[in-house]
Amino acid sequence: MRTVLASFRALTGARLSRKKGQTLVEYALILAIITIVMIAVMSLLGARIVVVFSAITNLLDTAQSSH
């Protein structure tokens, strides 16, 4: 009876550790996909963002110099 119980514990322990590893891999894949998408978005919109911030800076400079 003890050997059956010990075998069951060993089997469930191995399953739990595999599941934790699987979850870690899933999180890593999600993080990699998000990173790739963010890099693509930033490369496509990067120049436009610089233009917008430059326009805001110019407006703030103009407003400050008029006072």
N, C-alpha and C positions, 0 to 999 in steps of 0.2 A: 504494500500500500504506500509506503514512504517513497519508493522509487517512482511510482506513478505520480504522486504529488510533486516530487522534485522535478520530474520531467515536465509536468504541466507548468510549474513556476518558471522553469528555464524557457519553455516555449513562449509563454506570455511575456516574459521579460524581453526576449528577442524581438517579438512583435512590437512592443512599445518603443524600443530603441529604433527600430526601422521606421516607425511612424513619425518619431521626432525628427529623424534624418530627412524623411520625405517632406515634412512641413518646412524644414529649413531650406531645402532645395526649391520648393515652391515659392517661398518668400524671396529667395535670391533671384529667381526668374522674373518675378513681378518687379523687383527693384531694377533689374537689368532692362526690362521693357520700358519702364517709366523713364529711366535714364536716357535710353536711346530716343524716345519720343521728345523729351525735353531738349536734348541736343539738337534734334532736327528742327524743333520750333524756334529755338534761339538762333540757329543759323539762318533760318528763313526770315525771321522778324528782327534780327539784331540791328541791321542798318536802320530800319524804320524806328526802332526804339531810341536809337541815338538821335535821330532827327527830332523826335517828339521831345526828348529831354533838353535838347539844345534850344528848341522853341520856347519851352517853359523857362529855361534859364535866361533867355533874352528878354522875355516878358517881365520877369522878376527884376532884372537889371534896369530895364526901362522904367518900371514903376518906382524903383528905389531912387533912381537919378532924378526923377521928376519932383521928388519931395524935398 
